[in-house]
Amino acid sequence: MQFNVAQLLKEPTGAFRRHELIENLTGLDPDLRFLGPLVGTLQLLRTNSGVLVTGNFSTAVQTNCNRCTEPIAQEVRFSLAENFRPLTEVTTGRYLRPEEFEGEEEDLEDTALVIDERHILSIEEVVRQTVWLAMPMYPGCNWTGGGDCPNLIKRLSELDQLEDISFVNDPRRATEEEIDPRWAALLKLRKDAESQES
Ligand SMILES: [Zn+2]
């Protein structure tokens, strides 16, 4: 996701490049588990202040259903439109002063939007931030029709069935015959005590 834009920066405003991207995103963010590459078309347009990056992209991220908490594959789609600025003048290598920057002030302060001294433009940080923004607030299992998540309904019914199962060693259900003989002696003592009290 790095592009050498030295040549593009030497060209007049309006020059552009187009790249078809199929980029592996593994390791981009420790909290994002990517299930597929970043796919899309990237345009790099020479502007008077630097390079305007635009494009439409998609990828897939593993997340959890907001209702049943099962892991699901979430498709993520987003578009980019960011102004990158060069740190140095491409012809001389001289560092540009902030006041020489002709774009928006907020673009000047964003370090993710800097083209470095080697004229490398990296979209990694912008992609990382945008994937987070493009993730749905409440991801859910994909199902058609109304009602609740079918996985959740299935899980709840499984829990209901669990409650009806009697455990072999469940002490609440144990009868005297099932009780461990070592405890039976103690039980007899308690019974004797109870009968004396009454
Ligand atoms: Zn679900």
Residues whose N, C-alpha, C, O or C-beta is under 5 A from the ligand:
A	BS01	ZN	C65 R67 C68 C141 C149 N151 L152
